[in-house]
């Protein structure tokens, strides 16, 4: 078995392939033996990068770049969405900011600008891409290796069974007699292979000066790609540098504001006293602290802010109201990977699918250890959350499409029925309208949501209380979200009483396009309003017979 494993390992190593992503593209990765990272753009040419610092033993990596995935167009559901908005117009939840959300990029998104933002993400947060490649290739190699070992070992065992002990003994004696010849032959083959590898080593790379002073220093470009690399790479480099500089300053301002933030809050209303400022026990055993964000829309710069606030607040968990991506393609899993990397290690995290996400997004989140609410409940730091995914999927250029057989209104009623049959503390959904029936019926006492790209509450609705977070990514209509902010971004810190399991208050961290950071005073959550019993119906008067 050990011999089989040793023999089959090189085959598994060099034949394994992993279908992952590269920036906005689909890509296939394969290990080579040329000490190079080769990014193959097909007819455009190749990008060749020295791999000595990244891969051992002279190994290399080939990346075959594929298409940029775009969700398939379906029948436009925008008319249905418009009728839904009209049906709620006039009520407070009817003015839901559907326009800004539906228009994030919309049909006016600059495709080239989006690609530049995706490529720049590789420079701003490369570790997420590296982790994806390592995990994908490792899984593929181990799967092939295990398969080869099992098949060859099975063939050997079956052959031994067919031949029987006597014939095996004869074969063994013959093998011993030729052992030295076999060893010599294997040695010759190994030396020949090594010699061939040395003689066929590729020529040294001719470094492109456009990459000087960047992570790609020493790389070479071939083919037509060389004619456009200076302009394209300069655009990506400038975007990345501007983005990093912008959020470096934001984080510096956040640290400054954090030292003087409003701290007392409303704990005294709950019979609790906050500890001294700046202590690690800023939230005591009677309170759970949740950082709540929503509508990040692939803004990896603001993901750094989410991670920083989670650390500084000593959060017990991170809660996401959805729309972590722009359209939910597999390539955009990278956006969630960056957020996951920025959050403190081992911090519990939860998400629901937004209309700009997809089932691929939440499946990937689950594989990363996130708790995903899909018409289900999950506990975080002693608090039980209940919720489900947005039934729509918004695709640029074709409007919202239903991913289920239910419209948003029908799904809201279904969720209400499930909420009435469930025992939980807080509802987490993407669109506040989906949670409205549950609040009105009294089956949900509190709800957290996003989607509207503006903050609402906390305020009473029906017999419950809702809080709607504004966009954490600063997602502005008809503009790219990644990069320096184009509108105000917000992140919420919610404290929950562990005895009653009810939210106490919320503090909002606001980041503005001018890089300023504001931390607002704590705002109290109102109490749910008890359902008022209906008066008994009058009995009809008795009639004499």
C-alpha positions as CSV (number, residue, x, y, z in Angstrom):
1,X,0.0,0.0,0.0
2,X,2.8,2.4,0.9
3,X,4.6,1.7,-2.4
4,X,1.4,2.4,-4.3
5,X,0.9,5.6,-2.4
6,X,4.4,6.9,-3.2
7,X,4.1,5.9,-6.9
8,X,0.7,7.5,-7.5
9,X,1.4,10.8,-5.6
10,X,3.2,12.5,-8.5
11,X,0.4,11.5,-10.9
12,X,-2.2,13.0,-8.5
13,X,-0.1,16.1,-8.0
14,X,0.4,17.0,-11.6
15,X,-3.0,15.8,-13.0
16,X,-5.3,17.5,-10.5
17,X,-7.3,20.4,-11.6
18,X,-9.4,22.9,-9.6
19,X,-12.2,25.1,-11.1
20,X,-12.1,28.2,-9.1
21,X,-12.0,32.0,-9.8
22,X,-9.5,34.6,-10.7
23,X,-10.7,38.1,-10.1
24,X,-14.0,38.3,-12.0
25,X,-13.3,35.3,-14.1
26,X,-13.9,31.6,-13.9
27,X,-10.5,29.8,-13.9
28,X,-8.9,26.4,-13.9
29,X,-5.8,25.8,-11.8
30,X,-3.2,23.0,-12.3
31,X,0.2,22.4,-10.8
32,X,3.3,22.3,-13.1
33,X,7.0,21.8,-12.6
34,X,8.4,25.0,-14.2
35,X,8.7,27.3,-11.2
36,X,6.3,29.7,-12.7
37,X,2.8,31.0,-12.1
38,X,1.4,31.1,-15.6
39,X,-1.9,33.0,-16.1
40,X,-3.1,32.0,-19.6
41,X,-5.5,34.6,-21.1
42,X,-5.9,32.5,-24.3
43,X,-5.5,34.5,-27.6
44,X,-4.4,37.6,-25.6
45,X,-1.3,36.0,-24.3
46,X,0.1,34.9,-20.9
47,X,1.3,36.5,-17.7
48,X,4.4,34.7,-16.4
49,X,5.3,35.2,-12.7
50,X,8.3,33.7,-10.9
51,X,7.0,31.2,-8.4
52,X,10.2,30.4,-6.4
53,X,9.1,32.4,-3.4
54,X,5.6,30.9,-3.3
55,X,6.0,27.2,-4.3
56,X,8.7,24.7,-3.2
57,X,10.7,22.1,-5.1
58,X,10.5,23.9,-8.4
59,X,6.8,23.6,-8.7
60,X,4.7,26.0,-10.7
61,X,1.0,26.7,-11.3
62,X,-1.0,27.3,-14.5
63,X,-4.2,29.3,-14.4
64,X,-6.4,29.0,-17.5
65,X,-8.6,32.1,-17.5
66,X,-12.2,31.5,-18.6
67,X,-15.2,33.8,-19.0
68,X,-16.7,36.2,-16.6
69,X,-19.8,34.4,-15.3
70,X,-23.1,36.2,-15.8
71,X,-26.4,34.8,-14.5
72,X,-28.7,33.6,-17.2
73,X,-31.4,36.0,-18.0
74,X,-34.9,35.0,-17.2
75,X,-38.3,36.6,-17.6
76,X,-38.1,40.1,-16.1
77,X,-40.0,40.1,-12.9
78,X,-39.7,43.9,-12.5
79,X,-43.5,44.4,-13.2
80,X,-44.2,42.0,-10.3
81,X,-41.7,44.0,-8.1
82,X,-43.4,47.2,-9.1
83,X,-46.8,45.9,-8.1
84,X,-45.4,44.8,-4.8
85,X,-44.0,48.3,-4.2
86,X,-47.3,49.9,-5.2
87,X,-49.2,47.6,-2.8
88,X,-47.2,48.9,0.1
89,X,-46.9,52.5,-1.0
90,X,-48.2,54.9,1.6
91,X,-47.2,52.7,4.6
92,X,-43.9,53.3,6.3
93,X,-42.4,50.1,5.0
94,X,-43.6,50.9,1.5
95,X,-40.9,53.5,0.9
96,X,-38.3,50.8,1.2
97,X,-35.6,52.2,-0.9
98,X,-36.3,49.6,-3.6
99,X,-35.1,52.1,-6.1
100,X,-31.6,52.5,-4.7
101,X,-31.2,48.8,-4.0
102,X,-32.4,47.7,-7.4
103,X,-30.3,50.3,-9.0
104,X,-27.0,49.3,-7.4
105,X,-25.0,49.3,-10.6
106,X,-28.2,48.2,-12.5
107,X,-28.0,48.3,-16.3
108,X,-25.7,51.4,-16.0
109,X,-22.8,49.5,-14.3
110,X,-19.6,50.1,-16.2
111,X,-18.4,46.5,-17.0
112,X,-14.8,47.5,-17.4
113,X,-14.8,49.4,-14.1
114,X,-16.3,46.4,-12.4
115,X,-13.5,44.2,-13.7
116,X,-10.9,46.7,-12.6
117,X,-12.4,46.6,-9.1
118,X,-12.3,42.8,-9.0
119,X,-8.7,42.7,-10.2
120,X,-7.8,45.3,-7.6
121,X,-9.3,43.1,-4.9
122,X,-6.5,40.6,-5.6
123,X,-3.9,43.3,-4.6
124,X,-5.9,44.7,-1.6
125,X,-6.7,41.3,0.0
126,X,-4.8,38.5,-1.8
127,X,-4.9,36.0,1.1
128,X,-8.5,35.1,0.3
129,X,-7.6,34.2,-3.2
130,X,-4.6,32.2,-2.0
131,X,-6.7,30.3,0.5
132,X,-9.2,29.5,-2.1
133,X,-6.5,28.1,-4.5
134,X,-4.8,26.1,-1.8
135,X,-8.0,24.5,-0.5
136,X,-9.3,23.8,-4.0
137,X,-6.1,22.2,-5.3
138,X,-5.5,20.3,-2.1
139,X,-9.0,18.8,-2.2
140,X,-8.5,17.8,-5.9
141,X,-5.1,16.2,-5.3
142,X,-6.2,14.2,-2.3
143,X,-9.3,13.0,-4.1
144,X,-7.2,11.8,-7.1
145,X,-4.6,10.3,-4.9
146,X,-7.1,8.3,-2.8
147,X,-8.8,7.1,-6.0
148,X,-5.6,5.9,-7.6
149,X,-4.5,4.1,-4.4
150,X,-7.8,2.4,-4.0
151,X,-8.0,1.3,-7.7
152,X,-4.4,0.0,-7.9
153,X,-4.5,-1.7,-4.5
154,X,-7.8,-3.3,-5.5
155,X,-6.3,-4.6,-8.7
156,X,-3.3,-6.0,-6.9
157,X,-5.5,-7.7,-4.3
158,X,-7.8,-9.1,-6.9
159,X,-4.8,-10.4,-9.0
160,X,-3.3,-12.1,-5.9
161,X,-6.6,-13.8,-5.2
162,X,-6.9,-15.1,-8.7
163,X,-3.3,-16.3,-9.0
164,X,-3.3,-18.1,-5.6
165,X,-0.5,-18.6,-3.1
166,X,1.6,-21.0,-5.2
167,X,1.9,-18.8,-8.3
168,X,2.5,-15.7,-6.0
169,X,5.4,-17.5,-4.4
170,X,7.0,-18.3,-7.8
171,X,6.6,-14.7,-8.9
172,X,8.2,-13.6,-5.7
173,X,11.2,-15.8,-6.2
174,X,11.6,-14.5,-9.8
175,X,11.4,-11.0,-8.6
176,X,14.1,-11.5,-5.9
177,X,16.4,-12.9,-8.6
178,X,15.9,-9.8,-10.7
179,X,15.8,-7.3,-7.8
180,X,19.1,-5.6,-8.6
181,X,18.2,-5.2,-12.2
182,X,14.9,-3.7,-11.2
183,X,16.5,-1.2,-8.8
184,X,19.1,-0.3,-11.5
185,X,16.4,0.3,-14.1
186,X,14.4,2.5,-11.7
187,X,17.5,4.5,-10.8
188,X,18.2,5.1,-14.5
189,X,14.6,6.2,-15.1
190,X,14.7,8.6,-12.2
191,X,18.0,10.1,-13.3
192,X,16.8,10.4,-16.9
193,X,13.6,12.2,-15.7
194,X,15.7,14.6,-13.6
195,X,18.0,15.3,-16.4
196,X,15.2,15.9,-18.8
197,X,13.6,18.3,-16.3
198,X,16.9,20.2,-16.0
199,X,17.5,20.4,-19.7
200,X,13.9,21.5,-20.4
201,X,13.8,24.2,-17.8
202,X,12.2,27.3,-19.3
203,X,14.4,30.3,-20.0
204,X,14.6,33.1,-17.4
205,X,11.7,35.6,-17.5
206,X,12.1,39.0,-19.1
207,X,10.6,41.3,-16.5
208,X,8.1,43.9,-17.6
209,X,9.0,47.3,-16.1
210,X,5.3,48.1,-15.6
211,X,5.3,45.7,-12.6
212,X,8.3,47.3,-10.8
213,X,7.5,48.1,-7.2
214,X,4.4,45.9,-7.1
215,X,3.6,42.3,-6.0
216,X,4.1,41.3,-9.7
217,X,7.7,42.6,-9.9
218,X,9.7,40.3,-12.2
219,X,6.7,39.1,-14.2
220,X,6.7,38.8,-18.0
221,X,3.8,39.3,-20.4
222,X,3.6,37.5,-23.8
223,X,1.3,37.9,-26.9
224,X,-1.2,40.6,-27.5
225,X,-1.5,41.1,-23.7
226,X,1.8,43.0,-23.7
227,X,0.2,45.7,-25.8
228,X,-2.4,46.6,-23.3
229,X,-0.8,45.5,-20.0
230,X,0.7,48.9,-19.2
231,X,-2.7,50.7,-19.4
232,X,-4.7,48.0,-17.8
233,X,-2.3,47.2,-15.0
234,X,-1.8,50.9,-14.2
235,X,-5.6,51.3,-13.9
236,X,-5.8,48.3,-11.5
237,X,-2.7,49.5,-9.5
238,X,-4.1,53.0,-9.2
239,X,-7.5,51.7,-8.1
240,X,-5.9,49.4,-5.5
241,X,-3.6,52.0,-4.1
242,X,-6.4,54.6,-3.9
243,X,-8.7,52.0,-2.2
244,X,-6.1,51.0,0.3
245,X,-5.2,54.6,1.1
246,X,-8.8,55.6,1.6
247,X,-9.6,52.8,4.1
248,X,-6.2,53.1,5.9
249,X,-7.3,56.7,6.7
250,X,-10.8,55.5,7.6
251,X,-9.4,53.0,10.1
252,X,-7.2,55.6,11.6
253,X,-10.2,57.9,12.1
254,X,-12.2,55.0,13.5
255,X,-9.5,54.3,16.1
256,X,-9.5,58.0,17.1
257,X,-13.3,58.2,17.4
258,X,-13.5,54.9,19.3
259,X,-11.6,56.3,22.3
260,X,-14.2,59.0,22.9
261,X,-17.4,57.2,21.7
262,X,-20.6,57.3,23.8
263,X,-20.3,54.4,26.2
264,X,-22.9,54.5,28.9
265,X,-25.9,53.6,26.7
266,X,-29.1,52.4,28.4
267,X,-27.8,49.6,30.6
268,X,-29.2,51.3,33.7
269,X,-32.7,50.9,32.2
270,X,-32.1,47.2,32.4
271,X,-30.7,47.2,35.9
272,X,-27.1,46.8,34.7
273,X,-24.0,49.0,35.1
274,X,-21.4,49.2,32.4
275,X,-17.7,48.5,33.3
276,X,-15.0,51.2,33.1
277,X,-14.2,52.6,29.7
278,X,-11.7,50.7,27.6
279,X,-11.8,47.4,29.6
280,X,-12.0,44.0,27.8
281,X,-15.2,43.4,29.8
282,X,-17.0,46.1,28.0
283,X,-19.9,43.8,27.6
284,X,-20.6,41.8,30.8
285,X,-22.1,38.3,31.2
286,X,-25.6,39.7,31.2
287,X,-25.3,41.3,27.7
288,X,-24.4,39.8,24.3
289,X,-22.9,42.2,21.7
290,X,-23.6,41.6,18.0
291,X,-22.1,43.6,15.1
292,X,-24.8,43.8,12.4
293,X,-24.1,44.7,8.8
294,X,-26.0,44.4,5.6
295,X,-25.7,45.2,1.9
296,X,-21.9,45.2,1.7
297,X,-22.1,44.6,-2.0
298,X,-18.5,43.4,-2.4
299,X,-16.9,46.4,-0.8
300,X,-13.8,44.7,0.6
301,X,-12.6,48.1,1.9
302,X,-15.5,48.3,4.3
303,X,-15.0,44.7,5.2
304,X,-11.9,45.9,6.9
305,X,-14.0,48.3,9.0
306,X,-16.4,45.5,9.9
307,X,-13.5,43.4,11.2
308,X,-12.1,46.3,13.1
309,X,-15.4,47.2,14.8
310,X,-16.0,43.5,15.7
311,X,-12.6,43.4,17.4
312,X,-12.9,46.7,19.2
313,X,-16.4,46.1,20.5
314,X,-15.4,42.6,21.7
315,X,-18.4,41.3,19.7
316,X,-19.9,37.9,20.6
317,X,-20.9,37.3,16.9
318,X,-21.3,39.0,13.5
319,X,-24.7,39.1,11.9
320,X,-25.2,39.8,8.2
321,X,-28.5,40.9,6.6
322,X,-27.5,39.7,3.1
323,X,-26.3,41.2,-0.2
324,X,-22.7,40.4,0.5
325,X,-22.2,40.2,-3.3
326,X,-23.4,42.1,-6.4
327,X,-25.1,39.3,-8.3
328,X,-24.1,36.1,-6.5
329,X,-21.9,34.5,-9.1
330,X,-19.3,31.9,-8.0
331,X,-16.5,34.4,-8.7
332,X,-18.1,36.8,-6.2
333,X,-17.6,34.2,-3.4
334,X,-14.3,36.0,-3.1
335,X,-16.1,39.0,-1.6
336,X,-17.5,36.9,1.2
337,X,-14.0,35.3,1.7
338,X,-12.5,38.7,2.3
339,X,-15.1,39.6,4.8
340,X,-14.6,36.2,6.5
341,X,-10.9,36.8,6.7
342,X,-11.3,40.3,8.1
343,X,-13.5,39.1,11.0
344,X,-11.8,38.0,14.2
345,X,-10.7,34.4,14.0
346,X,-13.3,32.0,15.5
347,X,-15.9,34.8,15.9
348,X,-19.3,33.2,15.2
349,X,-21.0,34.5,12.1
350,X,-24.5,34.3,10.6
351,X,-26.0,35.4,7.3
352,X,-29.2,35.3,5.3
353,X,-29.4,35.5,1.5
354,X,-30.2,38.9,0.0
355,X,-31.7,39.5,-3.4
356,X,-28.2,40.3,-4.8
357,X,-26.8,37.0,-3.4
358,X,-27.6,33.5,-4.6
359,X,-27.9,30.0,-3.2
360,X,-24.3,29.6,-4.3
361,X,-23.3,32.5,-2.0
362,X,-25.0,31.0,1.1
363,X,-23.7,27.5,0.3
364,X,-20.2,28.9,0.1
365,X,-20.8,30.8,3.4
366,X,-21.9,27.6,5.1
367,X,-18.7,25.8,3.8
368,X,-16.7,28.6,5.6
369,X,-18.5,27.9,8.9
370,X,-21.2,30.6,8.7
371,X,-24.6,29.8,10.1
372,X,-27.1,30.3,7.3
373,X,-30.8,30.9,8.0
374,X,-33.1,29.2,5.5
375,X,-36.5,29.2,7.0
376,X,-34.7,28.0,10.1
377,X,-33.4,29.0,13.6
378,X,-29.9,29.2,14.9
379,X,-28.4,30.2,18.2
380,X,-25.6,32.8,18.6
381,X,-24.3,33.7,22.0
382,X,-27.4,32.4,23.7
383,X,-29.8,34.3,21.4
384,X,-32.0,32.4,19.0
385,X,-32.4,33.9,15.5
386,X,-35.0,32.9,13.0
387,X,-35.2,33.9,9.3
388,X,-34.9,32.9,5.7
389,X,-33.6,34.0,2.3
390,X,-34.9,36.7,0.1
391,X,-37.0,34.8,-2.6
392,X,-35.7,37.1,-5.4
393,X,-32.4,37.4,-7.2
394,X,-31.5,40.7,-8.8
395,X,-29.4,40.4,-12.0
396,X,-27.9,43.4,-13.6
397,X,-29.7,44.3,-16.8
398,X,-32.7,42.0,-16.3
399,X,-34.2,43.1,-13.0
400,X,-35.3,40.9,-10.1
401,X,-36.1,37.2,-10.8
402,X,-37.9,34.9,-8.5
403,X,-35.8,31.9,-7.3
404,X,-38.8,30.2,-5.8
405,X,-42.5,29.8,-6.8
406,X,-43.4,32.4,-4.2
407,X,-43.5,36.2,-4.6
408,X,-42.1,38.4,-1.9
409,X,-45.6,38.9,-0.4
410,X,-46.4,35.2,-0.5
411,X,-43.1,34.3,1.1
412,X,-43.7,36.9,3.8
413,X,-46.9,35.2,4.7
414,X,-45.2,31.8,4.6
415,X,-42.5,33.1,6.9
416,X,-45.1,34.4,9.3
417,X,-46.8,31.0,9.5
418,X,-43.4,29.4,10.3
419,X,-42.6,32.1,12.8
420,X,-45.9,31.5,14.6
421,X,-44.9,27.8,15.0
422,X,-41.3,28.6,16.1
423,X,-39.7,29.6,19.3
424,X,-37.0,32.3,18.8
425,X,-35.9,35.7,20.0
426,X,-35.0,37.8,17.0
427,X,-36.0,37.6,13.3
428,X,-33.2,38.2,10.7
429,X,-34.3,38.8,7.1
430,X,-33.0,40.8,4.2
431,X,-36.0,42.9,3.3
432,X,-38.0,44.4,6.2
433,X,-41.3,44.0,4.2
434,X,-40.8,40.2,4.4
435,X,-40.8,40.4,8.2
436,X,-43.7,42.9,8.5
437,X,-46.5,40.3,8.7
438,X,-44.7,38.4,11.5
439,X,-44.3,41.6,13.5
440,X,-47.9,42.6,13.0
441,X,-49.2,39.2,14.1
442,X,-47.1,39.2,17.2
443,X,-45.2,36.0,16.1
444,X,-42.0,38.0,15.9
445,X,-41.1,40.5,18.7
446,X,-38.0,41.9,17.0
447,X,-36.6,41.9,13.5
448,X,-33.3,43.0,11.9
449,X,-33.0,43.6,8.2
450,X,-31.3,45.7,5.5
451,X,-32.1,46.1,1.7
452,X,-33.5,49.6,1.8
453,X,-30.0,51.3,1.9
454,X,-31.3,53.7,4.6
455,X,-31.7,53.3,8.3
456,X,-35.1,52.9,9.9
457,X,-35.8,52.6,13.7
458,X,-35.6,50.9,15.9
459,X,-39.4,51.5,15.9
460,X,-42.6,49.6,16.6
461,X,-44.5,48.0,13.8
462,X,-47.7,46.2,14.7
463,X,-47.0,44.5,18.0
464,X,-43.2,44.1,17.3
465,X,-40.1,46.2,16.8
466,X,-38.0,46.4,13.7
467,X,-34.6,47.8,13.0
468,X,-33.4,48.4,9.4
469,X,-29.7,48.8,8.7
470,X,-28.5,51.1,6.0
471,X,-25.9,49.8,3.5
472,X,-22.6,48.8,5.1
473,X,-20.9,48.9,1.7
474,X,-22.0,52.4,0.9
475,X,-23.9,51.1,-2.1
476,X,-25.0,54.0,-4.3
477,X,-27.5,53.6,-7.2
478,X,-25.9,53.4,-10.6
479,X,-22.3,53.4,-9.2
480,X,-19.7,50.7,-8.5
481,X,-19.7,49.8,-4.8
482,X,-16.1,48.5,-4.5
483,X,-13.5,51.3,-3.9
484,X,-13.6,54.5,-1.9
485,X,-17.1,55.4,-0.7
486,X,-19.5,57.3,-2.8
487,X,-22.2,57.5,-0.2
488,X,-22.4,57.1,3.6
489,X,-21.8,53.5,4.9
490,X,-23.2,52.3,8.3
491,X,-22.5,49.5,10.7
492,X,-24.5,48.7,13.8
493,X,-23.6,47.4,17.2
494,X,-26.6,45.7,18.9
495,X,-26.6,44.7,22.6
496,X,-29.0,42.1,23.8
497,X,-30.1,41.3,27.3
498,X,-29.2,37.7,27.9
499,X,-31.9,37.3,30.6
500,X,-34.9,38.5,28.6
501,X,-33.2,37.8,25.1
502,X,-34.4,41.2,24.0
503,X,-32.3,43.9,22.3
504,X,-31.4,46.7,24.7
505,X,-29.9,49.3,22.3
506,X,-28.0,50.0,19.2
507,X,-25.0,52.2,18.3
508,X,-24.3,53.1,14.7
509,X,-20.9,53.6,13.3
510,X,-21.0,55.9,10.2
511,X,-18.3,56.2,7.6
512,X,-18.6,59.1,5.1
513,X,-17.1,59.6,1.6
514,X,-14.8,62.2,3.2
515,X,-13.2,59.4,5.3
516,X,-14.7,60.8,8.5
517,X,-16.1,58.4,11.1
518,X,-19.0,59.2,13.5
519,X,-20.1,56.9,16.4
520,X,-23.6,57.9,17.5
521,X,-25.0,57.6,21.1
522,X,-26.7,54.4,22.0
523,X,-30.4,54.3,20.9
524,X,-32.9,52.3,22.9
525,X,-35.0,49.6,21.4
526,X,-38.7,50.2,22.3
527,X,-40.7,47.4,24.0
528,X,-43.0,45.2,21.9
529,X,-46.7,46.2,22.1
530,X,-48.9,43.5,23.5
531,X,-51.6,42.3,21.3
532,X,-54.9,43.8,22.3
533,X,-57.6,41.1,22.7
534,X,-60.5,41.6,20.4
535,X,-63.8,42.4,22.3
536,X,-66.2,39.4,22.4
537,X,-68.8,39.5,19.6
538,X,-72.3,40.3,20.7
539,X,-74.6,37.3,20.9
540,X,-77.8,37.7,18.8
541,X,-80.8,38.4,21.0
542,X,-82.9,35.4,21.9
543,X,-86.3,35.2,20.2
544,X,-89.3,33.9,21.8
545,X,-90.9,30.8,20.3
